[in-house]
Amino acid sequence: MVDTIDIVEAALTREIERVSAKRQRWLEGSRNDVRLALNLNSRIGVMGIEIDEAKEAILADDAARAVRALYALRRYDDD
């Protein structure tokens, strides 16, 4: 069981980094484009909430919560 938790935590850490970088790219891209900012604003906000949840799942050492957070972050496929 410990190995599985470690694997999930490692995967979740990678997803946090990937989605955080994507969120930052979206933020930077929307700074000079009002239409893009309006279009992405809610998605960027939800991404932030889901990133925070993933970090909290790791801190809480909650495997079930970490798995849910992992699946949530994987929905943000890379462009």
Secondary structure per residue as TSV (DSSP state, phi and psi in degrees):
chain	resnum	aa	ss	phi	psi
A	1	M	-	360.0	-38.9
A	2	V	H	-60.6	-41.3
A	3	D	H	-59.9	-42.1
A	4	T	H	-63.3	-43.8
A	5	I	H	-62.7	-42.2
A	6	D	H	-63.1	-39.7
A	7	I	H	-65.1	-44.4
A	8	V	H	-63.0	-43.0
A	9	E	H	-64.0	-41.3
A	10	A	H	-64.4	-43.5
A	11	A	H	-64.9	-40.4
A	12	L	H	-66.0	-39.6
A	13	T	H	-61.1	-43.6
A	14	R	H	-63.0	-41.1
A	15	E	H	-66.6	-38.0
A	16	I	H	-59.7	-45.8
A	17	E	H	-63.8	-44.3
A	18	R	H	-64.9	-47.5
A	19	V	H	-71.8	-34.2
A	20	S	H	-62.7	-41.5
A	21	A	H	-65.2	-40.9
A	22	K	H	-64.1	-43.5
A	23	R	H	-60.0	-42.4
A	24	Q	H	-63.8	-41.2
A	25	R	H	-61.2	-42.8
A	26	W	H	-63.5	-42.5
A	27	L	H	-60.8	-46.4
A	28	E	H	-65.2	-40.3
A	29	G	H	-68.2	-26.9
A	30	S	H	-91.4	-5.6
A	31	R	T	-61.6	-37.5
A	32	N	T	-106.9	10.1
A	33	D	-	-133.2	101.3
A	34	V	H	-61.8	-42.1
A	35	R	H	-63.0	-43.8
A	36	L	H	-64.0	-41.4
A	37	A	H	-59.8	-44.5
A	38	L	H	-64.6	-37.6
A	39	N	H	-69.8	-39.1
A	40	L	H	-93.9	-13.2
A	41	N	H	-51.2	-50.8
A	42	S	H	-69.6	-37.2
A	43	R	H	-65.9	-39.6
A	44	I	H	-63.7	-40.6
A	45	G	H	-63.3	-44.8
A	46	V	H	-65.4	-39.6
A	47	M	H	-57.2	-44.6
A	48	G	H	-60.5	-42.2
A	49	I	H	-63.5	-43.4
A	50	E	H	-70.6	-33.3
A	51	I	H	-65.2	-45.0
A	52	D	H	-61.0	-41.7
A	53	E	H	-61.8	-41.6
A	54	A	H	-62.7	-43.2
A	55	K	H	-63.4	-41.4
A	56	E	H	-66.2	-36.0
A	57	A	H	-62.8	-39.8
A	58	I	H	-66.5	-46.8
A	59	L	H	-61.4	-36.8
A	60	A	H	-79.7	-9.5
A	61	D	T	55.2	43.3
A	62	D	-	-105.5	102.9
A	63	A	H	-61.9	-44.7
A	64	A	H	-63.4	-43.6
A	65	R	H	-64.4	-39.0
A	66	A	H	-65.0	-40.2
A	67	V	H	-64.7	-43.9
A	68	R	H	-61.1	-42.4
A	69	A	H	-65.0	-39.0
A	70	L	H	-60.5	-47.8
A	71	Y	H	-63.7	-37.6
A	72	A	H	-62.8	-43.9
A	73	L	H	-71.9	-31.8
A	74	R	H	-67.9	-15.4
A	75	R	T	-66.3	-21.2
A	76	Y	S	-88.6	79.1
A	77	D	-	-65.4	153.7
A	78	D	-	-76.0	143.8
A	79	D	-	-85.0	360.0
